[in-house]
Amino acid sequence: MAHTGPRKKRARQMGTSMAPTQDIKFRDLVLFILEKKMGVTRRAFLMELARRKGFRVENELSDSVTHIVAENTSGSDVLEWLQVQKIKSSAQLELLDVSWLIECMGAGRPVEMTGKHQLVVRRDLSSNTNPGPQKTLPPAVENISQYACQRRTSLNNCNRIFTDAFEILAENFEFRENGGSCLAFMRAASVLKSLPSPIISMRDTDGIPCLDDKVKCVIEEIIEDGESAEVKAVLNDERYNSFKLFTSVFGVGLKTSEKWFRMGFRTLSKVRSDKTLKFTRMQKAGFLYYEDLLSRVTRPEADAVSMLVQEAVWAFLPDAFITVTGGFRRGKKIGHDVDFLITSPGATEEEEQQLLHQVINLWEKKGLLLYYDLVESTFEELKLPSRKVDAFDHFQKCFLILKLYHQTVASGQSSQLQEKTWKAIRVDLVMCPYANRAFALLGWTGSRQFERDLRRYATHERKMILDNHALYDKTKRVFLKADSEEDIFEHLGLEYIEPWERNA
């Protein structure tokens, strides 16, 4: 008979009432491990392990139980479960996270119960019970949404020690094309950025969404040790550092980084000097202006670029609206590039199509254009809406590198050293039809996680499809019109969030 692969181990069958007869060392403690959100197999494993260590563990909940141990749940959820089972909780009953039991087994004895071990109970859920001393969630933490589009996130991040760690781990998972783990850490970073106060203990994480076991392990390690061993390992990982270096070059993505890494390259100087490699136009520009593009764009530099864009666009479309989008619209002081959305209420379709070509020609004649990649519009209203949540929009756009002279920057506040008279700046121009301006502005403002959650919310909570072009109601089978971002939020039933509060 052919071998069909590894067999799954069967969970050990346990009696319904009688516990195995191992020697009990700690008779003052009677434990009950809750299966809810844990699963049969893991519960059976923990029960057997605890008994081997000398703990008394009951198969069923009884009046003799002194400690209920649960995983991935809150004290309020445990109380609700007790109410459903029609079991009263007493003041002596301790509600504990499984981390306490694991620490006990590691120590070979009961360890002290601290705030990080005790499960949180909200006051409004305890009216029919007497759970003893109550650990109430801070009001700001009780109603945090899983969606970034329902949270206000300014640039005042008071949990940077955790979010920086999460973003490093997310980036590493992205480099390894592990989308699930990457998204988990991105969501965790996003929700922590929205908190009004810093996390000091594990108890502070109770009630906060988007924090799975892996995330909480990193938080706990940072709280206890000041750093994460996993993050430290990533920062010392050759593959991560190589990918980080390679993708810092304009035009180099994951596939190219993977190729170079497999070929044995570890430095950009080796890549540049290798005669067998062929570079795209974008990559050649990326290497040529590498130092300038690696340095951040300052706000005064972004303002100077805005003047150049306005001057060029208004030379051909005087009634055009030009809006800075991306991080600078969200209030950031520095960024990697400067993005602009251009639209005109009076322009014909031909004028819209020609504008970016005319702007490029003008900058070329003035000697300001160092590189450009013009992507023509593929926008067709009949093909709307896109069912891909993260689909890139179909508007005409141009990715450029402009020469910005230091003398045009206010007060000489350029981030570039004064060894040369100009700095190469990354600029993105997007031209959209006037009727779609609100959707395009919302999409290009960001942040990335805010936009992802906004579209996910539209799909899962409102049965709508949102992208940079339109909002479609699947129930009514109609497109919903919007003249502003406020209109889109209203259609979705969301409270309007200002751009500077979208830094998720």
KAWO-V319452 format. One line per field, one symbol per residue. phi: phi as a letter, one per 40 degrees, with the letter a starting at -180 (. if undefined). A space follows every 50 residues. Layout:
phi = ???
//
This chain:
phi = .ccbhccccccccbccbccdbccccbccbbcbcccdgbgccccccccccc cccgccbccbcacccbbbbbbfabcccccdcccccfbccbccccbbccdc cccccccgacbccbdcccccbccccbccbbcgdbbccddcccbccccccb bcbcccccbcdcccccccccccccccfbcccdcdccccccccccccaccb bcccccgccgbcdcccccdcccccbgabcccccccccccdcccccccccd gbbccccccccccgcbbccccccccccbbcdccdccccbdcccccccccd cccccdccccdccccbbccccbbcbgccccgccbacabbbbbaacbcccc ccccdcccccccccccgcccaabcbccbcbccccccccdbcccbccabbb bbcbcdcccdfgcccccccbcabcbcbbbbbbcccbcccccccccgcdcc cccccccdccbbfbbbacbabbccccfbcccacacdccccdcgbccbcdc bbcc
//
